Amino acid sequence: MTKSIHHRSRTLRSNLLSVLALASFLLPVGSKAQEPLETPIVHPLSLHECIALALQESPTLEAGRFELAAATEEVRAAKEKLLPRIDGAASYLFFSGSPANKFSIVNVGTGGNVGLNSNDIDLGEVESYSAHLSYPLFKDGSILGLNNGPAVAGKEARKRNLAWTNKLARDQVIDRITDTFVTTVSAQNRAGYAARRVKLLQELANITEEQQKQGLSLPIDLKVAQGQLKGAQTLAKILREQAVAGSIELSRSLGLVPTSDLRLESTLPEPPEPPPAEKILGASLNQHPSLQVQRATIDQAKEDYKLERYRLYPSVNLEGSALYIDDYGSSNASIFAGGITVSVPIFDFGAQLSVTRAKLLKYKAERARLLSVADDVTAEVVKTYQEIYVLSQNILTLQDKVAKNERDLQVTTSQQQQGIAPPLTAVEQELKLIAKRDDLDSLMVRRLILYSALQKAAGGSWQWIK
């Protein structure tokens, strides 16, 4: 009994493994792309590597690719609907009774035999085969299906719309990954400044407390020093949390297992020179993806209007049919029919005219919206330019202050070694230098983020990160 149970369990286990293996083989390829990668990355990731992984793993871009493929199939379907179509049917019937009227084609006699003059059928059987041909010669602006009718042109315009929309989505992914990478690496780098500031402020608080005991400082001095220490500790904690949150967000976007210790290159990209305004706001602005999306929307609205307008015209179809009935006797029948049908819209209380006018007004609205989109793109580029130039001026000012503080720190350190300067002077000078360096790094990081925003706003006419 025990042997049979073990044998049965082994059989069930082997069957289960076979089913799981088959299920894993039949899973779609797209679902595997969404599974987190468990293989650890052995080297720190650069910004370009993060962007490449994000573009490969982005669910938004994957959905866009599926939508574009679906739009391609819709274009093919719209073209094929304008070509000849043949339908076939076959049937095998048993019946009994009497003919309903004198226009019967097949008469089956009693006992299942054919009888031309019989009125009652005990049991009969027939086979029928039919085929039907339909060819729209002129319908909805299409002539024999050879020209690019409004139905097909509208689908093609929607396909172009999706293609340019995917381009915008790709630029958004690059901008988001760049923003997350730069802020995360900046938080990790600034953590060193924060730790050094905490150490110096702790030393400052200890010296101030000792001086207060000796009557060399006031209680307010100790309170200020302790407040600065507490603020520095809070800032260090915030930077650690920011680095952890950025690492988790970035690893999730890259298709990796979400982790707080994602290894990233500590060196940020070199800030590029801003491109000339004429390059972005000139002729290249005409090819901006947002404008291309709007143009495709205009074309789609135009084709929808033309489609509804053509439905006010007559439509012409070529129809043909063939029918063969076999009653297993002498009364077999074959029918062939063909002709051209013309459908003319005569009166519908003006419903189709109202639909046509509505499509025309929508087409005019989309055409007028093109200038609004161009204004929005221009305003976004100009705004980003202004922010970059303001930050650049502040960076130059801070660089001068950092250089001055470095000189003051060197002088104070030399004087303290000679016993000329008080003990706290060098600590205070170094704290000022760290604060200025931290502010300078923050502004430079902000400028990098603005460069990424400018690349997205430019729509491909200027590329800093590809």
ZIZINOR-V839491 format. One line per field, one symbol per residue. phi: phi as a letter, one per 30 degrees, with the letter a starting at -180 (. if undefined). psi: psi as a letter, one per 30 degrees, with the letter a starting at -180 (. if undefined). burial: # if it has 24 or more other ideal C-beta (glycine too) atoms within 12 Angstrom, else .. A space follows every 10 residues. Layout:
# ZIZINOR-V839491
phi = ???
psi = ???
burial = ???
This chain:
# ZIZINOR-V839491
phi = .ddddddddd dddddddddd dddddddddd dddddddcdd ddbddddddd ddddddcddd dddddddddd dddddddddd dccebbcbbb bbbcabkbdd adcddcccdd iicdbdcdcc bdabbbcbbb bbcbbddbah icchiccdde dddddddddd eddddddddd dddddddded dddddddddd dddddddddd dddddddddd ddddicbcdd dddddddddd dddddddddd dddddddddd ddddicdebc bddbddcddd dddddddddd ddddddcded dddddddddd dddddddddd ddcdcbbccb bbbbbcchbc cdbbbbbalc ccccdcabii dddddddddd dddddddddd dddddddddd ddddeddddd dddddddddd dddddddddd ddddddddid dddddddddd dddddddddd dddddddddd ddddddddij dbbccc
psi = eeeeeeeeee eeeeeeeeee eeeeefklee efffkkkfkk kflkkleeee eeeeeefkfe eeeeeeeeee eeeeeeeeef fglkkkklkk ljkkllalke afgkekkklk gglkkfgkfk jeklklkkkl kkkkjjejkh fkjggflile eeeeeeeeee eeeeeeeeee eeeeeeeeee eeeeeeeeef eeeeeeeeee eeeeeeeeee eeefgfllee eeeeeeeeee eeeeeeeeee eeeeeeeeee eefgglkklf hkklkfkllk klkklkefee gbffffgkee eeeeeeeeee eeeeeeeeef ffllkkkkkk lkkkkjghbg hlkkkkkllk kkkjkekggg eeeeeeeeee eeeeeeeffe eeeeeeeeee eeeeeeeeee eeeeeeeeee eeeeeeeeee eeeeeeffge klefeeeeee eeeeeeeeee eeeeeeeeee eeeeeeefgf fkkek.
burial = .......... .......... .......... .......... #...#.#.## #.###.##.. ##.##..#.. #...#..#.. .#........ .......... ...#.####. ...##..... #..###.#.. ...####### ##..#...## ########## ########## ########## ########## #.##.###.# #####.##.. .......... ....#..##. .#..##..## .##..##.## ######.... .###...##. #..##....# #...#..### ########## ########## ##..#.###. ..#.###.#. .......... .......... .....#..#. ..#..#...# ..##..##.# #..##.##.. ##..#..#.. .#..#..##. .#........ ..######## ########## ########## ########## #####.
